[in-house]
Amino acid sequence: MAGMTDAPPIRRSPVAMRDCNLARSFELIGDRWTLLILRSALYGVRRFDDFQADLDLPRSVLSNRLAGLVENGIMERREYRQKGQRARVEYPLTNMGRTLGLPFLAMTQWGDRWVGDKPSPLTLRSKASGQKLSAALVDERGGRVQASDIEMVINPVYVRPVGKRRK
């Protein structure tokens, strides 16, 4: 049996959620509507009515989620005015928000492999070479790393003692 040679199960994450930046990231962007708003924003949607039409979500939910994204620095609230129209608000991504493109690309690749039942509607290509791009782990020098060569190293300051439970 394959399971017989696997490492023993880990009973608890070695890093407490309060110290884990991945958990903190999930707190900011982890609900369904927020993720879908960010997906649309990464495609270039910026205006409230366009988000609402694109996602078909209640206006109150959209307003609440956009406010949270602005408060957390992922989007900014900026007025714009088209000629002859009243001032309106758009929500462009900040630099912090734009850098979510890479993890979203990685999730797209994951979905293409495990969830999708037809070819992906999205392909990224290098402008210079025309080659298809993919998310991958690279070392400090830019060399691609194989999964078998990855080691998780946890800063000892954050390692939870074994057997102690949080009260």
Secondary structure, DSSP 8 states (H G I E B T S, - for coil): -GGGGS----SS-SB-GGG-HHHHHHHHH-SHHHHHHHHHHHHT--BHHHHHHHH---HHHHHHHHHHHHHTTSB--EEE--TTS--EEE--B-HHHHTTHHHHHHHHHHHHHHT-SS--S---B-TTT--B-----B-TTS-B--GGG------GGGB--TT----
